[in-house]
Amino acid sequence: MCDDDFNYYAAVTICKKMGFPSAQRWLSGNKFDLQDNLDIKLDDVRCFDDHEWSSCSYDEYHDCGHSEDVFLTCGEGKNFN
């Protein structure tokens, strides 16, 4: 997933979709060699609340590189610094 338009609402909504109560933080960048071997599947993820994936829109094509990959930490509560 590319970080274009990614925000707090997207982070929390995605964590909830994966079964976690909330998001703690998110970062972006090219951090691992493995990333270069993987496809970017989503771009321009926009969520308008932090409850349901249905509140989000996204594109399945992208105009970004792996330097914009999202790293999301899910867990209890939020810890956005």
C-alpha positions as CSV (number, residue, x, y, z in Angstrom):
1,M,0.0,0.0,0.0
2,C,1.3,3.4,-1.0
3,D,1.2,6.3,1.5
4,D,-0.6,8.8,-0.8
5,D,-3.6,10.3,1.1
6,F,-3.0,7.7,3.9
7,N,-4.1,9.1,7.3
8,Y,-5.2,8.3,10.9
9,Y,-8.6,7.1,9.7
10,A,-7.1,4.7,7.2
11,A,-4.7,3.3,9.8
12,V,-7.4,2.6,12.4
13,T,-9.9,1.3,9.8
14,I,-7.3,-1.2,8.3
15,C,-6.2,-2.4,11.8
16,K,-9.9,-3.0,12.8
17,K,-10.5,-4.8,9.5
18,M,-7.5,-7.1,10.4
19,G,-9.0,-7.8,13.9
20,F,-7.1,-5.4,16.0
21,P,-8.8,-2.8,18.3
22,S,-6.9,0.2,16.9
23,A,-3.7,1.5,15.2
24,Q,-0.7,2.6,17.1
25,R,1.3,4.3,14.4
26,W,2.3,4.2,10.8
27,L,5.5,5.0,8.9
28,S,6.4,4.9,5.2
29,G,9.6,4.2,3.3
30,N,11.7,1.5,1.7
31,K,13.0,-0.3,4.7
32,F,13.5,-4.0,3.6
33,D,15.1,-5.5,0.4
34,L,12.0,-7.8,0.3
35,Q,9.8,-4.8,-0.7
36,D,11.3,-4.6,-4.2
37,N,10.0,-8.1,-5.0
38,L,6.4,-7.3,-4.0
39,D,3.7,-5.5,-5.9
40,I,2.0,-2.4,-4.6
41,K,-1.7,-3.3,-4.5
42,L,-3.4,-0.1,-3.2
43,D,-2.9,3.6,-3.6
44,D,-4.8,6.7,-2.6
45,V,-6.5,5.0,0.3
46,R,-8.9,7.5,1.7
47,C,-11.1,6.8,4.8
48,F,-13.6,9.2,6.2
49,D,-14.1,7.7,9.6
50,D,-12.3,5.0,11.7
51,H,-15.1,2.4,11.8
52,E,-15.7,0.6,8.5
53,W,-13.7,-0.3,5.4
54,S,-16.9,0.7,3.4
55,S,-16.1,4.4,4.4
56,C,-12.9,4.1,2.4
57,S,-12.0,4.5,-1.2
58,Y,-8.8,3.4,-3.0
59,D,-7.2,2.8,-6.3
60,E,-5.8,-0.6,-7.4
61,Y,-3.3,1.0,-9.7
62,H,-0.5,3.2,-8.4
63,D,1.9,6.0,-9.3
64,C,4.4,5.5,-6.4
65,G,7.5,3.5,-5.6
66,H,8.4,1.4,-2.6
67,S,9.8,4.5,-0.9
68,E,6.1,5.2,-0.2
69,D,5.2,1.8,1.2
70,V,3.1,1.9,4.4
71,F,4.2,0.2,7.6
72,L,1.3,-0.1,10.0
73,T,1.5,-1.0,13.7
74,C,-1.8,-2.2,15.1
75,G,-2.7,-2.9,18.8
76,E,-4.4,-1.4,21.8
77,G,-5.2,2.3,21.7
78,K,-3.3,4.9,19.7
79,N,0.3,6.1,20.0
80,F,0.6,8.6,17.2
81,N,3.6,10.8,17.8
